[in-house]
């Protein structure tokens, strides 16, 4: 990863600058490629960090486990199949409650 890209994705490379980068073709990864392309359009950074998805337990293997891990941690968002689940900022949640 070049130093210019390293600053955009500091969690990507190892401490020594190396990494296990992967590239995608259009098939059979079309949904994942679309996710990365859309992220790149919105942020200017064509990188999505794909890590072992867990918190002190075996790697997540189902949508139920993914949501359980999301709700127990400080993750900002998780994509489960075709659904984006995001945390709502506390201020926005409080504003929504005030209008009820």
N, C-alpha and C positions, 0 to 999 in steps of 0.2 A: 504494500500500500504506500503510495507516495506521501510525502510529508504534508502536502496540501490536503489530501483526502484524510489523512490521519487526524488532523485537527477537527474535521467534520464528524468523525466517528471514533472518538477516543477509546471506546470500549472494544473496538474491533481487533486491533493488533495486540500481540503479546508484548511484554515489556521490551523485548529486543527488536521490535518492529516487524517480526514475522507473523504470519497468520495462516489459517486454513481457508483461503478464499475459494468460493465456488461460483461458477457461472451457470446460467440457465439457458436452455433452448426454449422454443415456443411450446413444444409438446413433449412430454405430458404435463408440463408445469405451467400451463397457461394461466391458471388462477393466481399462482404465486408470482409469476412474471408480471401480471397486471397489477398486483399489489405493490411490487417494487417500482414499477413504472409510474404508478399514481403517486406514490410517496416521493419519487424523484421530481415529478412535476410540481408538487406542492412545496417541497423543501429545497430543491436543487441538489440533493444528495441521493445518488442512485444506489444506496446501500441499505439493506435491512439486516439487522443482527439476528442471527438464528442461533440460539444457545440451547443447552439442555434446560428444559422447562420443568423446574421443580424447586422446592425449598426444603432441603434436608429430608428428602424422601425419594423413592424411585421416580424416574422420569415420567412425566404426565403422558398418559396413553389414551385418554378419552375426553370428550367435551366436558363431561361432569367433573373430571379431575382438573381440567384446565380452569374452569370457573371456580372450583373450590380453592385452587392455588391463587387465583386472581383476587378473590375476596379476602384471603388471609394475608396478603402481602401489600406492598406499596406500589404495585405496578400501575402505570397510567392507563393502559389499554391492553386488550387481548382480542385477537381475531379467532373466532370459533366457526369453522366452516365458512359460511358466507355472511357472518354477523360480526360487526365490530362492537365490542363492549368497552365503554370508556367510563372513567370516574368523572363525576360531575364536581366541579370546584365547590367548596363549602359555601362560598358567597352566592353562587347560582342556586344551589339547593335551598339556602335560607330564603332567597328572594322568591323562589317558587312556592315555598311554604307560606309566605306572607300573603300571597294572593288567594289562598284557599279560604 
